[in-house]
Amino acid sequence: MSPLRLLLVTDAVGGVWTYSLELARALRPLGVETVLAVTGPSPSDEQRAAARSIRLLDTGLPLEWMDTDAAAIATAGKALALIAAREGADIVQTSSAALLAGGAFEQPCVAVQHSCVATWWQAVKGAPLPAELEWRREIVAQGLAKAHAIVAPTRAFAEATERAYELDRRVAAVHNGRAAAASRALPQGDFVLTAGRLWDEGKNVQTLDRVAAQLPLPFQAAGPTRGPNGASAAIDHLNALGELSPAKLSGILAARPVYASSALYEPFGLSVLEAAQAGCALVLSDIPTHRELWDDAAMFVDARDDAGFAAALDQLLQDRITRERLGRQAHERARRYTPERMARGMAEIYAHVSEPQLVAGAA
């Protein structure tokens, strides 16, 4: 029996790229062959090297959340449908449902909602989406209507997606997975670390930047401060390390610093998982995603509470026993979130949507 062929539409901007590589590798033993179709900015040389065992197509097509419009996204969907046919795909999986809106796909389609403007705006701004951005919500809604299955990386984000688009169907939740980096025995470092897309307002790095001015020990921040959509973050007190390679970030995490995230919006949070795998004690914003994944394995603080973050971080820097206990708890919890478990969950969804009677009745 020939392997099932998956066209996985991804991007090389952030965590979606990491997710895609982990999924493609873990699906292979399950009889699923993956073709990566990259939208948005081209992968770097380092990213291409990491994906060398996977067929990679750099499409040059736009991303829905970058500087584009509805017509361009609809055209991208048509192009992806042609690519899926040319590649002989059995299943199409997209990183945003918007990319399904304009295409007439011959295959069943799975929309994995890693994020979207509508849910981001509600979590970060706490207000209705402005009229000039409503087209972004609408094109995602059109794509969701075409999808044979809708998936989110957490139950919390699945529910947020259901609310944002007033769906009368359930969004499935399949937790992301990450292969743990090889560990090295290093002395525990007395510093704090945060990592991710620092330019993204949803990461709320401004809170941690203010907190850094109150701590007696170093507070490092790894990640880009300027995004491909023109967004940027001003860093005044954090020690900004810039964008690090996975190997360099892994080396810092091996020292088991206290890890902090004050995110307002986090559909999953691969950086938190990487820190937990390294045995870092976690201090996280008290948002539904963090609670779902790390309840009883982290300290939680209101996302905008500078004093609360400062107190929690200072406590762990001073109290090594509590810090080590929380690090062990985080490490143990991280063992749940493996690529193999993620791949099994997605493979079950592929099998479900591939049943002819279900495909024929899909929207």
C-alpha positions in Angstrom: 0.0 0.0 0.0 1.4 3.4 -1.0 1.9 6.0 1.7 -0.8 8.7 2.1 0.6 11.9 0.6 0.0 15.1 2.6 0.4 18.6 1.2 1.3 20.6 4.4 0.9 24.4 3.7 3.2 26.2 6.2 5.3 29.3 6.6 8.8 29.9 7.8 8.1 32.9 10.1 7.9 31.3 13.6 6.5 28.3 15.4 4.4 27.0 12.5 7.7 26.1 10.8 8.9 24.1 13.8 5.4 22.5 14.1 5.5 21.5 10.4 8.9 19.8 10.6 8.1 17.9 13.7 4.8 16.7 12.3 6.3 15.7 8.9 9.0 13.6 10.6 6.6 12.0 13.1 4.1 11.1 10.4 6.6 9.2 8.3 6.5 6.0 10.5 2.7 6.2 10.3 2.8 5.9 6.5 2.3 9.5 5.7 4.6 11.3 3.2 4.7 15.1 3.5 5.3 17.8 1.0 5.9 21.2 2.6 4.4 24.2 0.6 5.9 27.3 2.1 3.9 30.6 1.9 5.2 34.0 2.9 8.9 34.8 3.3 11.3 32.1 1.9 13.0 29.8 4.4 16.5 30.6 5.4 19.5 28.4 4.5 19.4 27.0 8.0 15.7 26.2 7.7 16.2 24.6 4.4 19.0 22.4 5.8 16.7 21.4 8.7 14.1 20.3 6.1 16.5 18.5 3.8 14.8 15.1 4.2 11.3 16.6 3.3 10.2 17.7 -0.1 9.9 21.5 0.1 8.2 23.9 -2.3 8.8 27.6 -1.9 5.6 29.0 -3.4 6.1 32.7 -3.0 2.4 33.0 -2.1 1.2 35.5 0.5 0.3 34.9 4.1 -3.1 36.0 5.2 -1.9 38.1 8.2 0.8 40.0 6.3 0.5 43.0 4.0 -2.0 41.6 1.4 -5.7 41.6 0.5 -8.6 39.2 0.0 -8.0 38.9 -3.8 -4.4 37.9 -3.3 -5.3 35.3 -0.7 -8.1 33.9 -2.9 -5.6 33.7 -5.8 -3.1 31.9 -3.4 -5.8 29.3 -2.7 -6.3 28.6 -6.4 -2.5 28.2 -6.8 -2.4 25.8 -3.8 -5.2 23.7 -5.3 -3.1 23.4 -8.5 0.0 22.5 -6.5 -2.0 19.8 -4.6 -3.1 18.3 -7.8 0.3 18.4 -9.4 1.9 16.8 -6.3 -0.7 14.0 -6.2 -1.7 14.9 -2.6 -4.3 12.8 -0.9 -4.9 15.4 1.9 -4.3 19.1 2.2 -3.5 20.7 5.5 -3.2 24.5 5.8 -1.7 26.6 8.6 -4.6 29.1 8.1 -8.1 28.4 6.8 -7.9 31.6 4.8 -5.8 29.7 2.2 -8.7 27.3 1.5 -11.2 30.1 0.7 -10.3 30.6 -3.0 -9.3 27.1 -4.1 -11.3 24.3 -5.6 -9.4 21.4 -4.0 -9.9 17.9 -5.2 -8.7 16.5 -1.9 -10.2 16.7 1.6 -8.8 19.7 3.5 -7.8 20.1 7.1 -7.5 23.6 8.5 -5.2 23.8 11.4 -5.7 27.2 13.0 -2.4 28.1 14.6 -3.6 31.7 15.0 -5.8 34.3 13.2 -6.4 38.1 13.3 -9.9 37.8 14.8 -8.8 35.8 17.9 -5.6 37.8 18.2 -7.4 41.1 18.2 -9.9 39.9 20.8 -7.2 38.6 23.2 -4.8 41.5 22.8 -7.1 44.5 22.2 -10.2 43.3 24.0 -12.4 44.9 21.4 -14.2 44.1 18.1 -12.2 43.8 15.0 -12.0 47.1 13.2 -14.0 47.4 10.0 -10.8 47.7 7.8 -9.7 44.3 9.1 -13.1 42.5 8.8 -12.1 41.0 5.4 -9.5 39.0 7.2 -12.1 37.4 9.5 -14.4 36.8 6.5 -11.9 35.0 4.4 -10.9 32.8 7.3 -14.6 32.0 7.8 -14.9 31.1 4.1 -12.0 28.7 4.5 -13.4 27.2 7.6 -16.6 26.5 5.8 -14.7 24.6 3.1 -12.6 22.5 5.5 -13.4 18.9 6.1 -12.0 19.2 9.6 -10.8 22.1 11.7 -8.0 21.7 14.3 -6.5 23.9 16.9 -3.3 23.2 19.0 -5.2 23.5 22.3 -8.7 23.0 23.6 -8.7 26.7 24.8 -7.8 28.0 21.3 -10.3 25.6 19.7 -13.0 27.2 21.8 -11.8 30.7 21.0 -12.0 29.8 17.3 -15.5 28.5 17.7 -16.6 31.7 19.4 -14.8 34.1 17.0 -16.5 32.5 13.9 -19.7 31.5 15.6 -19.2 27.9 14.4 -21.9 25.3 14.7 -19.3 22.5 14.4 -16.7 21.5 16.9 -13.0 22.4 16.4 -10.8 19.4 17.3 -7.8 19.9 19.6 -4.5 18.2 18.9 -1.7 19.4 21.1 1.6 20.4 19.4 4.6 18.2 20.0 8.3 18.9 20.1 11.3 16.6 20.2 13.4 17.4 23.2 16.9 18.7 22.5 19.8 16.6 23.7 20.5 17.7 27.3 23.8 18.7 28.8 24.7 18.8 32.4 25.3 22.5 33.2 25.3 24.4 36.5 21.9 26.2 37.0 22.1 29.8 35.8 20.9 32.6 37.9 19.0 34.6 35.2 15.6 34.8 33.6 14.9 34.1 29.9 12.0 34.8 27.6 11.9 33.8 23.9 9.8 34.1 20.8 8.5 36.7 18.4 9.2 39.7 20.6 7.8 42.0 17.9 4.3 40.4 18.3 2.2 42.6 20.6 0.4 39.4 21.6 3.6 38.2 23.3 3.3 41.3 25.6 7.1 41.6 26.0 6.6 45.2 27.2 5.5 43.8 30.6 8.7 41.8 30.9 10.8 44.7 29.7 9.5 46.8 32.6 10.0 43.9 35.0 13.6 43.5 33.9 14.4 46.9 35.4 13.2 45.7 38.8 15.3 42.5 39.0 18.8 42.3 40.5 19.9 39.6 38.0 20.0 39.4 34.2 16.8 39.0 32.2 17.5 37.8 28.6 15.2 37.9 25.6 15.8 35.7 22.6 14.0 36.4 19.3 13.4 39.0 16.6 12.2 42.5 17.6 11.0 43.3 14.1 8.5 41.2 12.2 7.9 40.7 8.5 4.6 42.5 8.8 6.3 45.8 9.9 5.6 45.3 13.6 8.4 46.0 16.1 9.1 46.0 19.8 11.2 48.6 21.7 13.4 46.9 24.3 14.8 49.1 27.0 15.7 46.9 29.9 15.8 43.3 28.7 19.1 41.9 27.4 18.0 41.4 23.8 19.9 38.5 22.3 18.4 38.7 18.8 17.2 35.7 16.8 19.1 32.6 17.9 19.6 29.3 16.1 17.8 26.3 17.8 21.2 25.0 18.9 22.2 28.3 20.6 18.8 28.6 22.3 19.1 25.0 23.5 22.5 25.8 24.9 21.0 28.7 27.0 18.1 26.6 28.1 20.5 23.9 29.3 21.5 26.2 32.1 17.9 26.0 33.3 17.2 29.7 33.8 13.8 30.8 35.1 11.6 31.1 32.0 8.9 33.8 31.8 6.1 34.4 29.3 3.6 37.3 29.8 1.7 36.5 26.6 -1.8 37.8 26.1 -2.3 35.5 23.1 -0.8 32.1 22.8 -2.6 29.4 20.9 0.1 26.9 22.1 3.6 28.2 22.9 6.4 26.1 21.6 9.0 28.2 23.4 7.4 27.4 26.8 7.5 23.7 25.9 11.2 23.9 25.0 12.0 25.6 28.3 10.0 23.0 30.2 11.8 20.2 28.4 15.1 21.7 29.6 13.8 21.7 33.2 13.3 25.4 33.6 10.9 26.7 36.2 8.0 28.5 34.5 6.4 31.8 35.3 3.5 32.3 32.9 0.7 34.7 32.2 -2.6 33.4 33.5 -4.4 32.8 30.2 -6.5 29.7 29.2 -3.8 28.1 27.0 -1.1 28.3 29.7 -3.5 26.9 32.3 -4.6 24.0 30.0 -1.0 22.9 29.3 0.9 23.8 32.5 -1.6 23.9 35.4 0.2 22.6 38.6 3.5 22.8 36.8 4.1 26.6 36.7 3.6 29.8 38.6 0.8 32.0 37.1 0.6 35.8 37.1 -1.9 38.2 35.5 -0.4 39.1 32.1 -0.2 42.8 32.7 0.8 42.6 36.4 4.4 44.0 36.5 4.7 43.7 40.2 3.3 40.2 40.2 5.9 39.0 37.6 8.7 40.8 39.4 7.8 39.1 42.8 7.4 35.7 41.3 10.7 35.8 39.4 12.6 37.3 42.3 11.2 34.5 44.6 12.4 31.8 42.3 15.8 33.4 41.8 16.2 33.5 45.6 14.5 30.1 46.4 16.4 27.4 44.7 14.4 24.6 46.3 11.1 25.8 44.9 12.8 26.6 41.6 14.1 23.1 41.2 10.8 21.6 42.2 8.9 23.6 39.6 11.6 22.8 37.0 11.1 19.1 37.6 7.3 19.4 37.4 7.5 21.3 34.1 9.9 18.7 32.7 7.6 15.9 33.6 4.5 17.7 32.1 6.5 18.4 28.9 6.7 14.6 28.4 3.1 14.7 27.3 3.7 16.9 24.3 5.6 14.7 21.9 5.7 14.7 18.1 4.5 11.1 18.1 1.4 11.9 20.0 0.7 14.9 17.8 1.2 12.8 14.7 -1.2 10.1 15.9 -3.8 12.7 16.6 -3.5 14.2 13.1 -3.4 10.8 11.4 -6.7 9.9 13.0 -8.2 13.1 11.5 -6.7 12.3 8.1 -8.3 8.9 8.2 -11.6 10.3 9.3 -11.9 12.9 6.5 -10.7 10.4 3.9 -13.8 8.3 4.3 -15.7 8.8 1.0 -19.1 9.3 2.6 -17.7 12.1 4.8 -15.8 13.8 2.0 -18.9 13.8 -0.2 -21.0 15.5 2.5 -18.5 18.1 3.5 -19.1 21.8 2.8 
